[in-house]
Amino acid sequence: MVTSIILMNVERQKISETAEKLAGIDGISEVYSVSGKYDLVVIVRVQSNDDLANLVTKKLQVIDHIVKTETMLAFRAFSRHDLDAMFAVGM
């Protein structure tokens, strides 16, 4: 599994619309609107680097209103927050 974080600048009037389009793409697990230097943070979880390359160079390219992206590849996860929540059923 390959996890990537994509930071995006989006045309201001189209942030919500763009976020909704992104959330519907296979491989994108989460989309956050954020404050600060970027408008959206996109979490990508795909099977391979080739899948990530396809998502970034083909699927994102056709979405209007994305001005700039910065893609970061996650090497290792140190937080168990998601795993703990999954296995805490009934606790």
Biopython code that builds the backbone (N, CA, C, O; Angstrom):
import numpy as np
from Bio.PDB.StructureBuilder import StructureBuilder

atoms = [
    (1, "MET", "N", (0.847, -1.181, 0.000)),
    (1, "MET", "CA", (0.000, 0.000, 0.000)),
    (1, "MET", "C", (0.889, 1.240, 0.000)),
    (1, "MET", "O", (1.838, 1.337, 0.778)),
    (2, "VAL", "N", (0.571, 2.181, -0.878)),
    (2, "VAL", "CA", (1.287, 3.442, -0.987)),
    (2, "VAL", "C", (0.366, 4.540, -0.475)),
    (2, "VAL", "O", (-0.778, 4.657, -0.914)),
    (3, "THR", "N", (0.869, 5.340, 0.452)),
    (3, "THR", "CA", (0.114, 6.474, 0.976)),
    (3, "THR", "C", (0.815, 7.754, 0.567)),
    (3, "THR", "O", (2.036, 7.875, 0.666)),
    (4, "SER", "N", (0.024, 8.701, 0.109)),
    (4, "SER", "CA", (0.563, 9.981, -0.315)),
    (4, "SER", "C", (-0.322, 11.101, 0.205)),
    (4, "SER", "O", (-1.533, 10.939, 0.351)),
    (5, "ILE", "N", (0.299, 12.236, 0.481)),
    (5, "ILE", "CA", (-0.420, 13.430, 0.901)),
    (5, "ILE", "C", (-0.214, 14.465, -0.197)),
    (5, "ILE", "O", (0.918, 14.781, -0.563)),
    (6, "ILE", "N", (-1.316, 14.986, -0.716)),
    (6, "ILE", "CA", (-1.220, 15.996, -1.766)),
    (6, "ILE", "C", (-1.785, 17.305, -1.228)),
    (6, "ILE", "O", (-2.938, 17.369, -0.801)),
    (7, "LEU", "N", (-0.966, 18.337, -1.255)),
    (7, "LEU", "CA", (-1.370, 19.672, -0.830)),
    (7, "LEU", "C", (-1.778, 20.438, -2.074)),
    (7, "LEU", "O", (-1.066, 20.421, -3.078)),
    (8, "MET", "N", (-2.921, 21.112, -2.017)),
    (8, "MET", "CA", (-3.449, 21.771, -3.217)),
    (8, "MET", "C", (-3.836, 23.215, -2.977)),
    (8, "MET", "O", (-4.378, 23.585, -1.936)),
    (9, "ASN", "N", (-3.533, 24.017, -3.991)),
    (9, "ASN", "CA", (-4.102, 25.355, -4.104)),
    (9, "ASN", "C", (-5.171, 25.274, -5.180)),
    (9, "ASN", "O", (-4.942, 24.731, -6.261)),
    (10, "VAL", "N", (-6.337, 25.818, -4.872)),
    (10, "VAL", "CA", (-7.501, 25.721, -5.739)),
    (10, "VAL", "C", (-8.095, 27.127, -5.875)),
    (10, "VAL", "O", (-7.990, 27.944, -4.961)),
    (11, "GLU", "N", (-8.715, 27.397, -7.018)),
    (11, "GLU", "CA", (-9.410, 28.673, -7.175)),
    (11, "GLU", "C", (-10.408, 28.820, -6.032)),
    (11, "GLU", "O", (-11.196, 27.912, -5.770)),
    (12, "ARG", "N", (-10.374, 29.958, -5.359)),
    (12, "ARG", "CA", (-11.143, 30.183, -4.125)),
    (12, "ARG", "C", (-12.627, 29.849, -4.245)),
    (12, "ARG", "O", (-13.193, 29.234, -3.342)),
    (13, "GLN", "N", (-13.255, 30.242, -5.331)),
    (13, "GLN", "CA", (-14.692, 30.037, -5.471)),
    (13, "GLN", "C", (-15.043, 28.574, -5.736)),
    (13, "GLN", "O", (-16.219, 28.212, -5.708)),
    (14, "LYS", "N", (-14.064, 27.746, -5.988)),
    (14, "LYS", "CA", (-14.321, 26.369, -6.403)),
    (14, "LYS", "C", (-13.769, 25.331, -5.429)),
    (14, "LYS", "O", (-13.651, 24.161, -5.791)),
    (15, "ILE", "N", (-13.432, 25.724, -4.218)),
    (15, "ILE", "CA", (-12.832, 24.791, -3.255)),
    (15, "ILE", "C", (-13.776, 23.635, -2.934)),
    (15, "ILE", "O", (-13.380, 22.473, -3.024)),
    (16, "SER", "N", (-15.007, 23.938, -2.564)),
    (16, "SER", "CA", (-15.949, 22.870, -2.193)),
    (16, "SER", "C", (-16.259, 21.961, -3.374)),
    (16, "SER", "O", (-16.283, 20.738, -3.231)),
    (17, "GLU", "N", (-16.494, 22.550, -4.530)),
    (17, "GLU", "CA", (-16.795, 21.763, -5.727)),
    (17, "GLU", "C", (-15.631, 20.837, -6.085)),
    (17, "GLU", "O", (-15.831, 19.672, -6.428)),
    (18, "THR", "N", (-14.427, 21.371, -6.000)),
    (18, "THR", "CA", (-13.239, 20.578, -6.311)),
    (18, "THR", "C", (-13.046, 19.465, -5.291)),
    (18, "THR", "O", (-12.703, 18.341, -5.657)),
    (19, "ALA", "N", (-13.262, 19.769, -4.023)),
    (19, "ALA", "CA", (-13.125, 18.763, -2.970)),
    (19, "ALA", "C", (-14.095, 17.605, -3.191)),
    (19, "ALA", "O", (-13.732, 16.443, -3.003)),
    (20, "GLU", "N", (-15.307, 17.914, -3.583)),
    (20, "GLU", "CA", (-16.299, 16.861, -3.828)),
    (20, "GLU", "C", (-15.892, 15.981, -5.013)),
    (20, "GLU", "O", (-16.049, 14.761, -4.967)),
    (21, "LYS", "N", (-15.370, 16.601, -6.069)),
    (21, "LYS", "CA", (-14.897, 15.819, -7.223)),
    (21, "LYS", "C", (-13.745, 14.908, -6.811)),
    (21, "LYS", "O", (-13.705, 13.737, -7.190)),
    (22, "LEU", "N", (-12.817, 15.446, -6.041)),
    (22, "LEU", "CA", (-11.666, 14.659, -5.600)),
    (22, "LEU", "C", (-12.101, 13.480, -4.740)),
    (22, "LEU", "O", (-11.584, 12.373, -4.891)),
    (23, "ALA", "N", (-13.046, 13.713, -3.845)),
    (23, "ALA", "CA", (-13.505, 12.659, -2.938)),
    (23, "ALA", "C", (-14.121, 11.479, -3.689)),
    (23, "ALA", "O", (-14.178, 10.368, -3.161)),
    (24, "GLY", "N", (-14.577, 11.715, -4.910)),
    (24, "GLY", "CA", (-15.182, 10.650, -5.699)),
    (24, "GLY", "C", (-14.210, 9.829, -6.522)),
    (24, "GLY", "O", (-14.622, 8.910, -7.229)),
    (25, "ILE", "N", (-12.942, 10.140, -6.444)),
    (25, "ILE", "CA", (-11.933, 9.426, -7.233)),
    (25, "ILE", "C", (-11.436, 8.210, -6.466)),
    (25, "ILE", "O", (-11.084, 8.316, -5.291)),
    (26, "ASP", "N", (-11.407, 7.055, -7.123)),
    (26, "ASP", "CA", (-10.850, 5.840, -6.506)),
    (26, "ASP", "C", (-9.400, 6.083, -6.132)),
    (26, "ASP", "O", (-8.614, 6.594, -6.930)),
    (27, "GLY", "N", (-9.058, 5.711, -4.911)),
    (27, "GLY", "CA", (-7.696, 5.886, -4.423)),
    (27, "GLY", "C", (-7.562, 7.072, -3.491)),
    (27, "GLY", "O", (-6.624, 7.134, -2.697)),
    (28, "ILE", "N", (-8.491, 8.017, -3.577)),
    (28, "ILE", "CA", (-8.475, 9.152, -2.656)),
    (28, "ILE", "C", (-9.362, 8.791, -1.473)),
    (28, "ILE", "O", (-10.571, 8.610, -1.618)),
    (29, "SER", "N", (-8.745, 8.690, -0.304)),
    (29, "SER", "CA", (-9.494, 8.253, 0.871)),
    (29, "SER", "C", (-10.064, 9.405, 1.681)),
    (29, "SER", "O", (-11.092, 9.249, 2.340)),
    (30, "GLU", "N", (-9.404, 10.571, 1.642)),
    (30, "GLU", "CA", (-9.869, 11.711, 2.433)),
    (30, "GLU", "C", (-9.504, 13.001, 1.721)),
    (30, "GLU", "O", (-8.479, 13.095, 1.045)),
    (31, "VAL", "N", (-10.370, 13.994, 1.890)),
    (31, "VAL", "CA", (-10.099, 15.342, 1.386)),
    (31, "VAL", "C", (-10.475, 16.311, 2.498)),
    (31, "VAL", "O", (-11.592, 16.270, 3.014)),
    (32, "TYR", "N", (-9.547, 17.176, 2.862)),
    (32, "TYR", "CA", (-9.774, 18.151, 3.920)),
    (32, "TYR", "C", (-9.624, 19.565, 3.368)),
    (32, "TYR", "O", (-8.669, 19.848, 2.645)),
    (33, "SER", "N", (-10.550, 20.448, 3.697)),
    (33, "SER", "CA", (-10.311, 21.872, 3.456)),
    (33, "SER", "C", (-9.573, 22.374, 4.696)),
    (33, "SER", "O", (-9.928, 22.031, 5.823)),
    (34, "VAL", "N", (-8.556, 23.178, 4.475)),
    (34, "VAL", "CA", (-7.687, 23.583, 5.574)),
    (34, "VAL", "C", (-7.387, 25.079, 5.514)),
    (34, "VAL", "O", (-7.614, 25.734, 4.497)),
    (35, "SER", "N", (-6.878, 25.600, 6.615)),
    (35, "SER", "CA", (-6.417, 26.979, 6.641)),
    (35, "SER", "C", (-4.922, 26.987, 6.353)),
    (35, "SER", "O", (-4.261, 25.950, 6.408)),
    (36, "GLY", "N", (-4.406, 28.154, 6.051)),
    (36, "GLY", "CA", (-2.976, 28.273, 5.829)),
    (36, "GLY", "C", (-2.624, 28.418, 4.363)),
    (36, "GLY", "O", (-3.407, 28.936, 3.567)),
    (37, "LYS", "N", (-1.437, 27.955, 4.017)),
    (37, "LYS", "CA", (-0.854, 28.135, 2.685)),
    (37, "LYS", "C", (-1.609, 27.374, 1.594)),
    (37, "LYS", "O", (-1.602, 27.789, 0.435)),
    (38, "TYR", "N", (-2.251, 26.281, 1.948)),
    (38, "TYR", "CA", (-2.959, 25.446, 0.981)),
    (38, "TYR", "C", (-4.457, 25.490, 1.256)),
    (38, "TYR", "O", (-4.897, 25.866, 2.343)),
    (39, "ASP", "N", (-5.230, 25.096, 0.245)),
    (39, "ASP", "CA", (-6.684, 25.084, 0.376)),
    (39, "ASP", "C", (-7.230, 23.702, 0.712)),
    (39, "ASP", "O", (-8.171, 23.571, 1.494)),
    (40, "LEU", "N", (-6.632, 22.672, 0.117)),
    (40, "LEU", "CA", (-7.072, 21.295, 0.332)),
    (40, "LEU", "C", (-5.882, 20.396, 0.641)),
    (40, "LEU", "O", (-4.782, 20.590, 0.122)),
    (41, "VAL", "N", (-6.127, 19.416, 1.493)),
    (41, "VAL", "CA", (-5.173, 18.333, 1.746)),
    (41, "VAL", "C", (-5.875, 17.052, 1.341)),
    (41, "VAL", "O", (-6.972, 16.756, 1.813)),
    (42, "VAL", "N", (-5.233, 16.295, 0.463)),
    (42, "VAL", "CA", (-5.815, 15.082, -0.085)),
    (42, "VAL", "C", (-4.971, 13.894, 0.356)),
    (42, "VAL", "O", (-3.754, 13.896, 0.172)),
    (43, "ILE", "N", (-5.601, 12.888, 0.933)),
    (43, "ILE", "CA", (-4.909, 11.668, 1.348)),
    (43, "ILE", "C", (-5.209, 10.594, 0.310)),
    (43, "ILE", "O", (-6.365, 10.277, 0.031)),
    (44, "VAL", "N", (-4.139, 10.044, -0.253)),
    (44, "VAL", "CA", (-4.258, 9.021, -1.293)),
    (44, "VAL", "C", (-3.720, 7.709, -0.748)),
    (44, "VAL", "O", (-2.642, 7.670, -0.155)),
    (45, "ARG", "N", (-4.473, 6.639, -0.950)),
    (45, "ARG", "CA", (-4.022, 5.293, -0.579)),
    (45, "ARG", "C", (-4.278, 4.383, -1.775)),
    (45, "ARG", "O", (-5.424, 4.085, -2.114)),
    (46, "VAL", "N", (-3.197, 3.950, -2.404)),
    (46, "VAL", "CA", (-3.281, 3.105, -3.601)),
    (46, "VAL", "C", (-2.347, 1.913, -3.436)),
    (46, "VAL", "O", (-1.539, 1.869, -2.508)),
    (47, "GLN", "N", (-2.465, 0.954, -4.338)),
    (47, "GLN", "CA", (-1.690, -0.281, -4.225)),
    (47, "GLN", "C", (-0.225, -0.132, -4.626)),
    (47, "GLN", "O", (0.635, -0.806, -4.060)),
    (48, "SER", "N", (0.074, 0.738, -5.589)),
    (48, "SER", "CA", (1.449, 0.794, -6.094)),
    (48, "SER", "C", (1.834, 2.214, -6.491)),
    (48, "SER", "O", (0.987, 3.101, -6.596)),
    (49, "ASN", "N", (3.126, 2.408, -6.708)),
    (49, "ASN", "CA", (3.615, 3.695, -7.194)),
    (49, "ASN", "C", (3.047, 4.011, -8.571)),
    (49, "ASN", "O", (2.783, 5.173, -8.882)),
    (50, "ASP", "N", (2.857, 2.991, -9.393)),
    (50, "ASP", "CA", (2.257, 3.206, -10.713)),
    (50, "ASP", "C", (0.830, 3.731, -10.579)),
    (50, "ASP", "O", (0.418, 4.606, -11.340)),
    (51, "ASP", "N", (0.073, 3.201, -9.614)),
    (51, "ASP", "CA", (-1.288, 3.688, -9.377)),
    (51, "ASP", "C", (-1.266, 5.152, -8.938)),
    (51, "ASP", "O", (-2.111, 5.942, -9.359)),
    (52, "LEU", "N", (-0.302, 5.509, -8.095)),
    (52, "LEU", "CA", (-0.160, 6.897, -7.651)),
    (52, "LEU", "C", (0.185, 7.795, -8.832)),
    (52, "LEU", "O", (-0.389, 8.873, -8.989)),
    (53, "ALA", "N", (1.118, 7.350, -9.655)),
    (53, "ALA", "CA", (1.513, 8.131, -10.829)),
    (53, "ALA", "C", (0.320, 8.346, -11.756)),
    (53, "ALA", "O", (0.135, 9.442, -12.285)),
    (54, "ASN", "N", (-0.479, 7.319, -11.953)),
    (54, "ASN", "CA", (-1.663, 7.432, -12.802)),
    (54, "ASN", "C", (-2.666, 8.419, -12.215)),
    (54, "ASN", "O", (-3.228, 9.240, -12.940)),
    (55, "LEU", "N", (-2.890, 8.343, -10.919)),
    (55, "LEU", "CA", (-3.835, 9.240, -10.269)),
    (55, "LEU", "C", (-3.379, 10.692, -10.403)),
    (55, "LEU", "O", (-4.176, 11.565, -10.750)),
    (56, "VAL", "N", (-2.101, 10.952, -10.128)),
    (56, "VAL", "CA", (-1.595, 12.324, -10.143)),
    (56, "VAL", "C", (-1.515, 12.883, -11.556)),
    (56, "VAL", "O", (-1.889, 14.033, -11.787)),
    (57, "THR", "N", (-1.038, 12.093, -12.497)),
    (57, "THR", "CA", (-0.803, 12.633, -13.838)),
    (57, "THR", "C", (-1.997, 12.539, -14.771)),
    (57, "THR", "O", (-2.045, 13.249, -15.775)),
    (58, "LYS", "N", (-2.956, 11.686, -14.468)),
    (58, "LYS", "CA", (-4.104, 11.538, -15.361)),
    (58, "LYS", "C", (-5.416, 11.967, -14.715)),
    (58, "LYS", "O", (-6.157, 12.761, -15.294)),
    (59, "LYS", "N", (-5.710, 11.460, -13.537)),
    (59, "LYS", "CA", (-7.012, 11.747, -12.924)),
    (59, "LYS", "C", (-7.100, 13.166, -12.374)),
    (59, "LYS", "O", (-8.139, 13.812, -12.505)),
    (60, "LEU", "N", (-6.026, 13.661, -11.760)),
    (60, "LEU", "CA", (-6.060, 15.020, -11.221)),
    (60, "LEU", "C", (-5.964, 16.066, -12.321)),
    (60, "LEU", "O", (-6.501, 17.166, -12.191)),
    (61, "GLN", "N", (-5.289, 15.725, -13.386)),
    (61, "GLN", "CA", (-5.057, 16.665, -14.474)),
    (61, "GLN", "C", (-6.352, 17.141, -15.135)),
    (61, "GLN", "O", (-6.412, 18.258, -15.649)),
    (62, "VAL", "N", (-7.365, 16.316, -15.124)),
    (62, "VAL", "CA", (-8.618, 16.677, -15.799)),
    (62, "VAL", "C", (-9.589, 17.454, -14.906)),
    (62, "VAL", "O", (-10.655, 17.866, -15.366)),
    (63, "ILE", "N", (-9.234, 17.656, -13.643)),
    (63, "ILE", "CA", (-10.098, 18.410, -12.736)),
    (63, "ILE", "C", (-9.750, 19.893, -12.847)),
    (63, "ILE", "O", (-8.630, 20.316, -12.562)),
    (64, "ASP", "N", (-10.747, 20.663, -13.270)),
    (64, "ASP", "CA", (-10.549, 22.107, -13.395)),
    (64, "ASP", "C", (-10.385, 22.739, -12.019)),
    (64, "ASP", "O", (-10.785, 22.166, -11.006)),
    (65, "HIS", "N", (-9.797, 23.915, -11.999)),
    (65, "HIS", "CA", (-9.708, 24.784, -10.833)),
    (65, "HIS", "C", (-8.576, 24.426, -9.869)),
    (65, "HIS", "O", (-8.376, 25.135, -8.883)),
    (66, "ILE", "N", (-7.833, 23.349, -10.124)),
    (66, "ILE", "CA", (-6.639, 23.076, -9.324)),
    (66, "ILE", "C", (-5.523, 23.940, -9.896)),
    (66, "ILE", "O", (-5.176, 23.828, -11.071)),
    (67, "VAL", "N", (-4.966, 24.801, -9.053)),
    (67, "VAL", "CA", (-3.945, 25.745, -9.501)),
    (67, "VAL", "C", (-2.545, 25.158, -9.340)),
    (67, "VAL", "O", (-1.704, 25.288, -10.229)),
    (68, "LYS", "N", (-2.303, 24.509, -8.197)),
    (68, "LYS", "CA", (-0.961, 23.997, -7.883)),
    (68, "LYS", "C", (-1.084, 22.834, -6.914)),
    (68, "LYS", "O", (-1.966, 22.817, -6.055)),
    (69, "THR", "N", (-0.191, 21.860, -7.058)),
    (69, "THR", "CA", (-0.156, 20.742, -6.112)),
    (69, "THR", "C", (1.266, 20.497, -5.633)),
    (69, "THR", "O", (2.236, 20.828, -6.316)),
    (70, "GLU", "N", (1.368, 19.919, -4.465)),
    (70, "GLU", "CA", (2.640, 19.420, -3.937)),
    (70, "GLU", "C", (2.348, 18.027, -3.377)),
    (70, "GLU", "O", (1.543, 17.871, -2.459)),
    (71, "THR", "N", (3.010, 17.027, -3.940)),
    (71, "THR", "CA", (2.745, 15.640, -3.567)),
    (71, "THR", "C", (3.865, 15.116, -2.686)),
    (71, "THR", "O", (5.042, 15.218, -3.032)),
    (72, "MET", "N", (3.490, 14.555, -1.548)),
    (72, "MET", "CA", (4.458, 13.970, -0.625)),
    (72, "MET", "C", (4.163, 12.484, -0.489)),
    (72, "MET", "O", (3.005, 12.084, -0.370)),
    (73, "LEU", "N", (5.191, 11.680, -0.505)),
    (73, "LEU", "CA", (5.058, 10.238, -0.354)),
    (73, "LEU", "C", (5.332, 9.866, 1.097)),
    (73, "LEU", "O", (6.370, 10.235, 1.648)),
    (74, "ALA", "N", (4.416, 9.144, 1.712)),
    (74, "ALA", "CA", (4.597, 8.724, 3.104)),
    (74, "ALA", "C", (5.461, 7.467, 3.137)),
    (74, "ALA", "O", (5.200, 6.510, 2.407)),
    (75, "PHE", "N", (6.478, 7.469, 3.974)),
    (75, "PHE", "CA", (7.359, 6.306, 4.115)),
    (75, "PHE", "C", (6.874, 5.341, 5.192)),
    (75, "PHE", "O", (6.872, 4.126, 4.994)),
    (76, "ARG", "N", (6.462, 5.890, 6.331)),
    (76, "ARG", "CA", (6.106, 5.057, 7.475)),
    (76, "ARG", "C", (5.040, 5.758, 8.305)),
    (76, "ARG", "O", (5.071, 6.979, 8.458)),
    (77, "ALA", "N", (4.102, 4.991, 8.838)),
    (77, "ALA", "CA", (3.063, 5.542, 9.709)),
    (77, "ALA", "C", (3.450, 5.308, 11.162)),
    (77, "ALA", "O", (3.803, 4.193, 11.547)),
    (78, "PHE", "N", (3.384, 6.352, 11.957)),
    (78, "PHE", "CA", (3.714, 6.239, 13.366)),
    (78, "PHE", "C", (2.488, 6.326, 14.258)),
    (78, "PHE", "O", (2.555, 5.980, 15.437)),
    (79, "SER", "N", (1.378, 6.781, 13.715)),
    (79, "SER", "CA", (0.146, 6.908, 14.495)),
    (79, "SER", "C", (-0.694, 5.653, 14.340)),
    (79, "SER", "O", (-0.844, 5.126, 13.238)),
    (80, "ARG", "N", (-1.235, 5.185, 15.439)),
    (80, "ARG", "CA", (-2.106, 4.017, 15.401)),
    (80, "ARG", "C", (-3.557, 4.432, 15.565)),
    (80, "ARG", "O", (-4.413, 3.579, 15.799)),
    (81, "HIS", "N", (-3.856, 5.716, 15.449)),
    (81, "HIS", "CA", (-5.199, 6.233, 15.690)),
    (81, "HIS", "C", (-6.253, 5.478, 14.892)),
    (81, "HIS", "O", (-7.240, 5.018, 15.466)),
    (82, "ASP", "N", (-6.069, 5.342, 13.591)),
    (82, "ASP", "CA", (-7.059, 4.665, 12.755)),
    (82, "ASP", "C", (-7.182, 3.189, 13.109)),
    (82, "ASP", "O", (-8.292, 2.659, 13.163)),
    (83, "LEU", "N", (-6.065, 2.521, 13.349)),
    (83, "LEU", "CA", (-6.097, 1.103, 13.686)),
    (83, "LEU", "C", (-6.774, 0.876, 15.025)),
    (83, "LEU", "O", (-7.582, -0.042, 15.171)),
    (84, "ASP", "N", (-6.449, 1.703, 15.995)),
    (84, "ASP", "CA", (-7.071, 1.564, 17.314)),
    (84, "ASP", "C", (-8.583, 1.750, 17.235)),
    (84, "ASP", "O", (-9.334, 1.036, 17.900)),
    (85, "ALA", "N", (-9.025, 2.698, 16.431)),
    (85, "ALA", "CA", (-10.467, 2.948, 16.293)),
    (85, "ALA", "C", (-11.164, 1.740, 15.643)),
    (85, "ALA", "O", (-12.288, 1.398, 16.013)),
    (86, "MET", "N", (-10.505, 1.106, 14.688)),
    (86, "MET", "CA", (-11.103, -0.034, 14.009)),
    (86, "MET", "C", (-11.300, -1.226, 14.942)),
    (86, "MET", "O", (-12.290, -1.949, 14.841)),
    (87, "PHE", "N", (-10.352, -1.418, 15.843)),
    (87, "PHE", "CA", (-10.396, -2.591, 16.711)),
    (87, "PHE", "C", (-10.990, -2.323, 18.083)),
    (87, "PHE", "O", (-10.956, -3.197, 18.950)),
    (88, "ALA", "N", (-11.537, -1.123, 18.298)),
    (88, "ALA", "CA", (-12.089, -0.763, 19.602)),
    (88, "ALA", "C", (-13.595, -0.975, 19.660)),
    (88, "ALA", "O", (-14.262, -0.365, 20.496)),
    (89, "VAL", "N", (-14.140, -1.809, 18.809)),
    (89, "VAL", "CA", (-15.575, -2.066, 18.785)),
    (89, "VAL", "C", (-16.004, -2.675, 20.116)),
    (89, "VAL", "O", (-15.447, -3.675, 20.567)),
    (90, "GLY", "N", (-17.009, -2.049, 20.736)),
    (90, "GLY", "CA", (-17.535, -2.577, 21.988)),
    (90, "GLY", "C", (-16.751, -2.201, 23.223)),
    (90, "GLY", "O", (-17.061, -2.681, 24.313)),
    (91, "MET", "N", (-15.763, -1.374, 23.087)),
    (91, "MET", "CA", (-14.960, -0.991, 24.251)),
    (91, "MET", "C", (-15.383, 0.343, 24.785)),
    (91, "MET", "O", (-14.815, 0.824, 25.765)),
]
sb = StructureBuilder()
sb.init_structure("model")
sb.init_model(0)
sb.init_chain("A")
sb.init_seg("    ")
for serial, (resi, resn, name, xyz) in enumerate(atoms, 1):
    if name == "N":
        sb.init_residue(resn, " ", resi, " ")
    sb.init_atom(name, np.array(xyz, "f"), 0.0, 1.0, " ", f" {name:<3s}", serial, name[0])
structure = sb.get_structure()
